[in-house]
Amino acid sequence: MYPFRKIMVGTDFASTSSGALDLATGLAYEYEAELVIAHAIEILVPAYPIALMPEVTEIERNAKQALDSIVERVLAVWPRVTPKLLWGNPATAVVRYAEDEHVDLLVVGTHGRHGASRWLLGSVAEKVTRTAHVPVLTVHPDEGARETAPAPT
């Protein structure tokens, strides 16, 4: 059996991430592994000067609050949780962090998009799966977490 000592789950705070978070938490519990819960902030620069730039500190503060809220729920189930706020393209940032920090397993949720919306919006999960040098477990939004361990409430 593969010894998962550090498991990382990416979240975009959407409901489609909850299945991945539940599964990652269950696996961390089962393997007694550290669980890293990561969110990447990507600030896009406007193409024209009149466009309003978002207030970066407000975006960072909101992301940190959302991440802390998730971590608080997970701590009720598993104590070895590390929140990580990343910057840049989500797929690139998650893969880079996983490789730099020797993560044993990446867990990412998918949005279940297909057709034109997938082509237009792309898929972070697909990019992570294609570029990561560590095992990646993708969780479809229709799939619930396995009943192997308690899930965060």
PyMOL CGO cylinders between C-alpha atoms (Angstrom):
from pymol import cmd
from pymol.cgo import CYLINDER

trace = [
    CYLINDER, 0.00, 0.00, 0.00, 1.24, 3.48, -0.88, 0.3, 1, 1, 1, 1, 1, 1,
    CYLINDER, 1.24, 3.48, -0.88, 2.26, 5.39, 2.27, 0.3, 1, 1, 1, 1, 1, 1,
    CYLINDER, 2.26, 5.39, 2.27, 0.41, 8.71, 2.08, 0.3, 1, 1, 1, 1, 1, 1,
    CYLINDER, 0.41, 8.71, 2.08, 2.07, 10.95, 4.65, 0.3, 1, 1, 1, 1, 1, 1,
    CYLINDER, 2.07, 10.95, 4.65, 1.00, 14.29, 3.18, 0.3, 1, 1, 1, 1, 1, 1,
    CYLINDER, 1.00, 14.29, 3.18, -2.25, 14.73, 1.28, 0.3, 1, 1, 1, 1, 1, 1,
    CYLINDER, -2.25, 14.73, 1.28, -3.19, 17.99, -0.38, 0.3, 1, 1, 1, 1, 1, 1,
    CYLINDER, -3.19, 17.99, -0.38, -6.67, 19.04, -1.45, 0.3, 1, 1, 1, 1, 1, 1,
    CYLINDER, -6.67, 19.04, -1.45, -7.34, 22.08, -3.58, 0.3, 1, 1, 1, 1, 1, 1,
    CYLINDER, -7.34, 22.08, -3.58, -10.47, 24.12, -3.04, 0.3, 1, 1, 1, 1, 1, 1,
    CYLINDER, -10.47, 24.12, -3.04, -12.14, 26.94, -4.93, 0.3, 1, 1, 1, 1, 1, 1,
    CYLINDER, -12.14, 26.94, -4.93, -14.76, 27.24, -2.15, 0.3, 1, 1, 1, 1, 1, 1,
    CYLINDER, -14.76, 27.24, -2.15, -17.48, 26.04, -4.53, 0.3, 1, 1, 1, 1, 1, 1,
    CYLINDER, -17.48, 26.04, -4.53, -19.85, 23.27, -3.50, 0.3, 1, 1, 1, 1, 1, 1,
    CYLINDER, -19.85, 23.27, -3.50, -18.14, 21.03, -6.07, 0.3, 1, 1, 1, 1, 1, 1,
    CYLINDER, -18.14, 21.03, -6.07, -15.02, 21.07, -3.86, 0.3, 1, 1, 1, 1, 1, 1,
    CYLINDER, -15.02, 21.07, -3.86, -16.81, 19.60, -0.84, 0.3, 1, 1, 1, 1, 1, 1,
    CYLINDER, -16.81, 19.60, -0.84, -16.67, 16.00, -2.08, 0.3, 1, 1, 1, 1, 1, 1,
    CYLINDER, -16.67, 16.00, -2.08, -12.93, 16.29, -2.67, 0.3, 1, 1, 1, 1, 1, 1,
    CYLINDER, -12.93, 16.29, -2.67, -12.46, 17.81, 0.78, 0.3, 1, 1, 1, 1, 1, 1,
    CYLINDER, -12.46, 17.81, 0.78, -14.50, 15.07, 2.44, 0.3, 1, 1, 1, 1, 1, 1,
    CYLINDER, -14.50, 15.07, 2.44, -12.58, 12.35, 0.63, 0.3, 1, 1, 1, 1, 1, 1,
    CYLINDER, -12.58, 12.35, 0.63, -9.19, 13.94, 1.36, 0.3, 1, 1, 1, 1, 1, 1,
    CYLINDER, -9.19, 13.94, 1.36, -10.11, 14.31, 5.03, 0.3, 1, 1, 1, 1, 1, 1,
    CYLINDER, -10.11, 14.31, 5.03, -11.17, 10.67, 5.20, 0.3, 1, 1, 1, 1, 1, 1,
    CYLINDER, -11.17, 10.67, 5.20, -7.93, 9.56, 3.56, 0.3, 1, 1, 1, 1, 1, 1,
    CYLINDER, -7.93, 9.56, 3.56, -5.83, 11.72, 5.90, 0.3, 1, 1, 1, 1, 1, 1,
    CYLINDER, -5.83, 11.72, 5.90, -7.68, 10.18, 8.85, 0.3, 1, 1, 1, 1, 1, 1,
    CYLINDER, -7.68, 10.18, 8.85, -7.23, 6.66, 7.47, 0.3, 1, 1, 1, 1, 1, 1,
    CYLINDER, -7.23, 6.66, 7.47, -3.51, 7.09, 6.70, 0.3, 1, 1, 1, 1, 1, 1,
    CYLINDER, -3.51, 7.09, 6.70, -2.80, 9.36, 9.68, 0.3, 1, 1, 1, 1, 1, 1,
    CYLINDER, -2.80, 9.36, 9.68, -1.42, 11.85, 7.17, 0.3, 1, 1, 1, 1, 1, 1,
    CYLINDER, -1.42, 11.85, 7.17, -0.98, 15.59, 7.25, 0.3, 1, 1, 1, 1, 1, 1,
    CYLINDER, -0.98, 15.59, 7.25, -3.75, 17.29, 5.28, 0.3, 1, 1, 1, 1, 1, 1,
    CYLINDER, -3.75, 17.29, 5.28, -2.96, 20.49, 3.39, 0.3, 1, 1, 1, 1, 1, 1,
    CYLINDER, -2.96, 20.49, 3.39, -6.01, 22.45, 2.26, 0.3, 1, 1, 1, 1, 1, 1,
    CYLINDER, -6.01, 22.45, 2.26, -5.00, 24.90, -0.46, 0.3, 1, 1, 1, 1, 1, 1,
    CYLINDER, -5.00, 24.90, -0.46, -6.65, 27.72, -2.34, 0.3, 1, 1, 1, 1, 1, 1,
    CYLINDER, -6.65, 27.72, -2.34, -4.99, 29.67, -5.15, 0.3, 1, 1, 1, 1, 1, 1,
    CYLINDER, -4.99, 29.67, -5.15, -5.72, 33.32, -5.82, 0.3, 1, 1, 1, 1, 1, 1,
    CYLINDER, -5.72, 33.32, -5.82, -5.23, 34.45, -9.38, 0.3, 1, 1, 1, 1, 1, 1,
    CYLINDER, -5.23, 34.45, -9.38, -5.43, 38.18, -10.01, 0.3, 1, 1, 1, 1, 1, 1,
    CYLINDER, -5.43, 38.18, -10.01, -6.05, 38.94, -13.65, 0.3, 1, 1, 1, 1, 1, 1,
    CYLINDER, -6.05, 38.94, -13.65, -4.77, 42.27, -14.91, 0.3, 1, 1, 1, 1, 1, 1,
    CYLINDER, -4.77, 42.27, -14.91, -7.34, 44.22, -16.92, 0.3, 1, 1, 1, 1, 1, 1,
    CYLINDER, -7.34, 44.22, -16.92, -6.65, 44.69, -20.61, 0.3, 1, 1, 1, 1, 1, 1,
    CYLINDER, -6.65, 44.69, -20.61, -7.57, 48.37, -20.55, 0.3, 1, 1, 1, 1, 1, 1,
    CYLINDER, -7.57, 48.37, -20.55, -6.77, 51.10, -18.00, 0.3, 1, 1, 1, 1, 1, 1,
    CYLINDER, -6.77, 51.10, -18.00, -10.33, 52.16, -17.21, 0.3, 1, 1, 1, 1, 1, 1,
    CYLINDER, -10.33, 52.16, -17.21, -11.19, 48.71, -15.84, 0.3, 1, 1, 1, 1, 1, 1,
    CYLINDER, -11.19, 48.71, -15.84, -11.42, 48.48, -12.08, 0.3, 1, 1, 1, 1, 1, 1,
    CYLINDER, -11.42, 48.48, -12.08, -8.73, 46.45, -10.37, 0.3, 1, 1, 1, 1, 1, 1,
    CYLINDER, -8.73, 46.45, -10.37, -10.00, 44.43, -7.44, 0.3, 1, 1, 1, 1, 1, 1,
    CYLINDER, -10.00, 44.43, -7.44, -8.65, 45.32, -4.03, 0.3, 1, 1, 1, 1, 1, 1,
    CYLINDER, -8.65, 45.32, -4.03, -6.03, 42.60, -3.51, 0.3, 1, 1, 1, 1, 1, 1,
    CYLINDER, -6.03, 42.60, -3.51, -5.99, 42.86, 0.27, 0.3, 1, 1, 1, 1, 1, 1,
    CYLINDER, -5.99, 42.86, 0.27, -9.78, 42.38, 0.37, 0.3, 1, 1, 1, 1, 1, 1,
    CYLINDER, -9.78, 42.38, 0.37, -9.56, 39.35, -1.91, 0.3, 1, 1, 1, 1, 1, 1,
    CYLINDER, -9.56, 39.35, -1.91, -6.80, 37.88, 0.23, 0.3, 1, 1, 1, 1, 1, 1,
    CYLINDER, -6.80, 37.88, 0.23, -8.71, 38.57, 3.47, 0.3, 1, 1, 1, 1, 1, 1,
    CYLINDER, -8.71, 38.57, 3.47, -11.89, 36.93, 2.11, 0.3, 1, 1, 1, 1, 1, 1,
    CYLINDER, -11.89, 36.93, 2.11, -9.97, 33.90, 0.83, 0.3, 1, 1, 1, 1, 1, 1,
    CYLINDER, -9.97, 33.90, 0.83, -8.18, 33.51, 4.17, 0.3, 1, 1, 1, 1, 1, 1,
    CYLINDER, -8.18, 33.51, 4.17, -11.50, 33.69, 6.06, 0.3, 1, 1, 1, 1, 1, 1,
    CYLINDER, -11.50, 33.69, 6.06, -13.08, 31.08, 3.78, 0.3, 1, 1, 1, 1, 1, 1,
    CYLINDER, -13.08, 31.08, 3.78, -10.02, 28.82, 4.12, 0.3, 1, 1, 1, 1, 1, 1,
    CYLINDER, -10.02, 28.82, 4.12, -9.97, 29.21, 7.92, 0.3, 1, 1, 1, 1, 1, 1,
    CYLINDER, -9.97, 29.21, 7.92, -13.66, 28.29, 8.03, 0.3, 1, 1, 1, 1, 1, 1,
    CYLINDER, -13.66, 28.29, 8.03, -12.99, 25.06, 6.14, 0.3, 1, 1, 1, 1, 1, 1,
    CYLINDER, -12.99, 25.06, 6.14, -9.98, 24.24, 8.33, 0.3, 1, 1, 1, 1, 1, 1,
    CYLINDER, -9.98, 24.24, 8.33, -12.06, 24.80, 11.46, 0.3, 1, 1, 1, 1, 1, 1,
    CYLINDER, -12.06, 24.80, 11.46, -14.63, 22.23, 10.26, 0.3, 1, 1, 1, 1, 1, 1,
    CYLINDER, -14.63, 22.23, 10.26, -11.92, 19.70, 9.39, 0.3, 1, 1, 1, 1, 1, 1,
    CYLINDER, -11.92, 19.70, 9.39, -10.19, 20.15, 12.75, 0.3, 1, 1, 1, 1, 1, 1,
    CYLINDER, -10.19, 20.15, 12.75, -13.27, 18.64, 14.38, 0.3, 1, 1, 1, 1, 1, 1,
    CYLINDER, -13.27, 18.64, 14.38, -12.39, 15.40, 12.59, 0.3, 1, 1, 1, 1, 1, 1,
    CYLINDER, -12.39, 15.40, 12.59, -8.64, 15.46, 12.03, 0.3, 1, 1, 1, 1, 1, 1,
    CYLINDER, -8.64, 15.46, 12.03, -6.08, 17.62, 13.85, 0.3, 1, 1, 1, 1, 1, 1,
    CYLINDER, -6.08, 17.62, 13.85, -3.21, 17.53, 11.35, 0.3, 1, 1, 1, 1, 1, 1,
    CYLINDER, -3.21, 17.53, 11.35, -4.47, 20.24, 8.98, 0.3, 1, 1, 1, 1, 1, 1,
    CYLINDER, -4.47, 20.24, 8.98, -2.48, 23.01, 7.33, 0.3, 1, 1, 1, 1, 1, 1,
    CYLINDER, -2.48, 23.01, 7.33, -4.16, 25.82, 5.38, 0.3, 1, 1, 1, 1, 1, 1,
    CYLINDER, -4.16, 25.82, 5.38, -2.21, 27.19, 2.44, 0.3, 1, 1, 1, 1, 1, 1,
    CYLINDER, -2.21, 27.19, 2.44, -3.05, 30.28, 0.42, 0.3, 1, 1, 1, 1, 1, 1,
    CYLINDER, -3.05, 30.28, 0.42, -1.27, 30.19, -2.94, 0.3, 1, 1, 1, 1, 1, 1,
    CYLINDER, -1.27, 30.19, -2.94, -0.88, 32.87, -5.62, 0.3, 1, 1, 1, 1, 1, 1,
    CYLINDER, -0.88, 32.87, -5.62, -1.11, 32.49, -9.38, 0.3, 1, 1, 1, 1, 1, 1,
    CYLINDER, -1.11, 32.49, -9.38, -2.78, 30.16, -11.82, 0.3, 1, 1, 1, 1, 1, 1,
    CYLINDER, -2.78, 30.16, -11.82, -4.54, 27.56, -9.63, 0.3, 1, 1, 1, 1, 1, 1,
    CYLINDER, -4.54, 27.56, -9.63, -3.32, 24.47, -11.53, 0.3, 1, 1, 1, 1, 1, 1,
    CYLINDER, -3.32, 24.47, -11.53, 0.26, 25.71, -11.71, 0.3, 1, 1, 1, 1, 1, 1,
    CYLINDER, 0.26, 25.71, -11.71, 0.34, 26.89, -8.09, 0.3, 1, 1, 1, 1, 1, 1,
    CYLINDER, 0.34, 26.89, -8.09, -1.10, 23.64, -6.73, 0.3, 1, 1, 1, 1, 1, 1,
    CYLINDER, -1.10, 23.64, -6.73, 1.29, 21.44, -8.72, 0.3, 1, 1, 1, 1, 1, 1,
    CYLINDER, 1.29, 21.44, -8.72, 4.31, 23.59, -7.81, 0.3, 1, 1, 1, 1, 1, 1,
    CYLINDER, 4.31, 23.59, -7.81, 3.45, 23.53, -4.10, 0.3, 1, 1, 1, 1, 1, 1,
    CYLINDER, 3.45, 23.53, -4.10, 2.81, 19.77, -4.16, 0.3, 1, 1, 1, 1, 1, 1,
    CYLINDER, 2.81, 19.77, -4.16, 6.18, 19.12, -5.72, 0.3, 1, 1, 1, 1, 1, 1,
    CYLINDER, 6.18, 19.12, -5.72, 8.11, 21.62, -3.57, 0.3, 1, 1, 1, 1, 1, 1,
    CYLINDER, 8.11, 21.62, -3.57, 6.56, 20.31, -0.34, 0.3, 1, 1, 1, 1, 1, 1,
    CYLINDER, 6.56, 20.31, -0.34, 6.76, 16.59, -1.21, 0.3, 1, 1, 1, 1, 1, 1,
    CYLINDER, 6.76, 16.59, -1.21, 3.02, 15.95, -1.19, 0.3, 1, 1, 1, 1, 1, 1,
    CYLINDER, 3.02, 15.95, -1.19, 2.21, 12.25, -1.66, 0.3, 1, 1, 1, 1, 1, 1,
    CYLINDER, 2.21, 12.25, -1.66, -1.32, 12.64, -3.06, 0.3, 1, 1, 1, 1, 1, 1,
    CYLINDER, -1.32, 12.64, -3.06, -3.27, 15.51, -4.63, 0.3, 1, 1, 1, 1, 1, 1,
    CYLINDER, -3.27, 15.51, -4.63, -7.07, 15.47, -4.38, 0.3, 1, 1, 1, 1, 1, 1,
    CYLINDER, -7.07, 15.47, -4.38, -9.03, 17.85, -6.61, 0.3, 1, 1, 1, 1, 1, 1,
    CYLINDER, -9.03, 17.85, -6.61, -12.69, 18.26, -7.32, 0.3, 1, 1, 1, 1, 1, 1,
    CYLINDER, -12.69, 18.26, -7.32, -14.05, 18.66, -10.80, 0.3, 1, 1, 1, 1, 1, 1,
    CYLINDER, -14.05, 18.66, -10.80, -16.93, 20.87, -11.85, 0.3, 1, 1, 1, 1, 1, 1,
    CYLINDER, -16.93, 20.87, -11.85, -18.29, 18.21, -14.18, 0.3, 1, 1, 1, 1, 1, 1,
    CYLINDER, -18.29, 18.21, -14.18, -18.29, 20.61, -17.12, 0.3, 1, 1, 1, 1, 1, 1,
    CYLINDER, -18.29, 20.61, -17.12, -18.31, 19.32, -20.64, 0.3, 1, 1, 1, 1, 1, 1,
    CYLINDER, -18.31, 19.32, -20.64, -18.79, 20.71, -24.10, 0.3, 1, 1, 1, 1, 1, 1,
    CYLINDER, -18.79, 20.71, -24.10, -18.43, 24.43, -24.72, 0.3, 1, 1, 1, 1, 1, 1,
    CYLINDER, -18.43, 24.43, -24.72, -18.22, 25.48, -21.06, 0.3, 1, 1, 1, 1, 1, 1,
    CYLINDER, -18.22, 25.48, -21.06, -15.27, 23.13, -20.48, 0.3, 1, 1, 1, 1, 1, 1,
    CYLINDER, -15.27, 23.13, -20.48, -13.57, 24.36, -23.63, 0.3, 1, 1, 1, 1, 1, 1,
    CYLINDER, -13.57, 24.36, -23.63, -14.11, 28.02, -22.71, 0.3, 1, 1, 1, 1, 1, 1,
    CYLINDER, -14.11, 28.02, -22.71, -13.37, 27.79, -19.00, 0.3, 1, 1, 1, 1, 1, 1,
    CYLINDER, -13.37, 27.79, -19.00, -10.79, 25.02, -19.03, 0.3, 1, 1, 1, 1, 1, 1,
    CYLINDER, -10.79, 25.02, -19.03, -10.35, 22.54, -16.25, 0.3, 1, 1, 1, 1, 1, 1,
    CYLINDER, -10.35, 22.54, -16.25, -8.02, 23.07, -13.31, 0.3, 1, 1, 1, 1, 1, 1,
    CYLINDER, -8.02, 23.07, -13.31, -8.40, 19.38, -12.40, 0.3, 1, 1, 1, 1, 1, 1,
    CYLINDER, -8.40, 19.38, -12.40, -7.41, 18.33, -15.91, 0.3, 1, 1, 1, 1, 1, 1,
    CYLINDER, -7.41, 18.33, -15.91, -4.34, 20.60, -15.90, 0.3, 1, 1, 1, 1, 1, 1,
    CYLINDER, -4.34, 20.60, -15.90, -3.32, 19.33, -12.46, 0.3, 1, 1, 1, 1, 1, 1,
    CYLINDER, -3.32, 19.33, -12.46, -3.72, 15.73, -13.60, 0.3, 1, 1, 1, 1, 1, 1,
    CYLINDER, -3.72, 15.73, -13.60, -1.67, 16.34, -16.75, 0.3, 1, 1, 1, 1, 1, 1,
    CYLINDER, -1.67, 16.34, -16.75, 1.18, 18.24, -15.12, 0.3, 1, 1, 1, 1, 1, 1,
    CYLINDER, 1.18, 18.24, -15.12, 1.59, 16.83, -11.61, 0.3, 1, 1, 1, 1, 1, 1,
    CYLINDER, 1.59, 16.83, -11.61, 4.39, 14.40, -10.86, 0.3, 1, 1, 1, 1, 1, 1,
    CYLINDER, 4.39, 14.40, -10.86, 2.51, 12.97, -7.88, 0.3, 1, 1, 1, 1, 1, 1,
    CYLINDER, 2.51, 12.97, -7.88, -0.65, 10.84, -7.87, 0.3, 1, 1, 1, 1, 1, 1,
    CYLINDER, -0.65, 10.84, -7.87, -3.85, 12.86, -8.42, 0.3, 1, 1, 1, 1, 1, 1,
    CYLINDER, -3.85, 12.86, -8.42, -7.29, 11.75, -7.32, 0.3, 1, 1, 1, 1, 1, 1,
    CYLINDER, -7.29, 11.75, -7.32, -10.15, 13.63, -9.00, 0.3, 1, 1, 1, 1, 1, 1,
    CYLINDER, -10.15, 13.63, -9.00, -13.60, 13.72, -7.45, 0.3, 1, 1, 1, 1, 1, 1,
    CYLINDER, -13.60, 13.72, -7.45, -16.66, 14.39, -9.60, 0.3, 1, 1, 1, 1, 1, 1,
    CYLINDER, -16.66, 14.39, -9.60, -19.27, 16.67, -7.97, 0.3, 1, 1, 1, 1, 1, 1,
    CYLINDER, -19.27, 16.67, -7.97, -21.92, 13.93, -8.09, 0.3, 1, 1, 1, 1, 1, 1,
    CYLINDER, -21.92, 13.93, -8.09, -19.76, 11.56, -6.08, 0.3, 1, 1, 1, 1, 1, 1,
    CYLINDER, -19.76, 11.56, -6.08, -19.98, 11.62, -2.31, 0.3, 1, 1, 1, 1, 1, 1,
    CYLINDER, -19.98, 11.62, -2.31, -17.15, 10.83, 0.02, 0.3, 1, 1, 1, 1, 1, 1,
    CYLINDER, -17.15, 10.83, 0.02, -16.62, 7.21, 0.90, 0.3, 1, 1, 1, 1, 1, 1,
    CYLINDER, -16.62, 7.21, 0.90, -17.83, 6.07, 4.27, 0.3, 1, 1, 1, 1, 1, 1,
    CYLINDER, -17.83, 6.07, 4.27, -14.32, 5.07, 5.39, 0.3, 1, 1, 1, 1, 1, 1,
    CYLINDER, -14.32, 5.07, 5.39, -13.81, 7.80, 7.96, 0.3, 1, 1, 1, 1, 1, 1,
    CYLINDER, -13.81, 7.80, 7.96, -15.67, 10.67, 9.51, 0.3, 1, 1, 1, 1, 1, 1,
    CYLINDER, -15.67, 10.67, 9.51, -16.14, 13.63, 7.20, 0.3, 1, 1, 1, 1, 1, 1,
    CYLINDER, -16.14, 13.63, 7.20, -16.07, 17.25, 8.34, 0.3, 1, 1, 1, 1, 1, 1,
    CYLINDER, -16.07, 17.25, 8.34, -19.42, 18.60, 9.45, 0.3, 1, 1, 1, 1, 1, 1,
]
cmd.load_cgo(trace, "trace")
